[in-house]
């Protein structure tokens, strides 16, 4: 009773085609395919976004500090 057999799915499919008609159903499936393609394209564009480069050492000097590290260093200097 809980699982649907192949015959059940065939009946459901025939009812859907009768209700929506063949051309309307194929148009809906085409729209679904376009939506999936647009979603994949959008996801690929997010992956291609340029990420900022991490600070590096230049000429033997330490990398510049950013964020909380820089703020903590300024606070220490002000306290001296």
Secondary structure, 3 states (H helix, E strand, C coil): CCCCCHHHHHHHHHHHHHHHCHHHHHHHHHHHHHHHHHHHHHHHHHHCCCCCCCCCCECCECCCCCCHHHHHHHHHHHHC
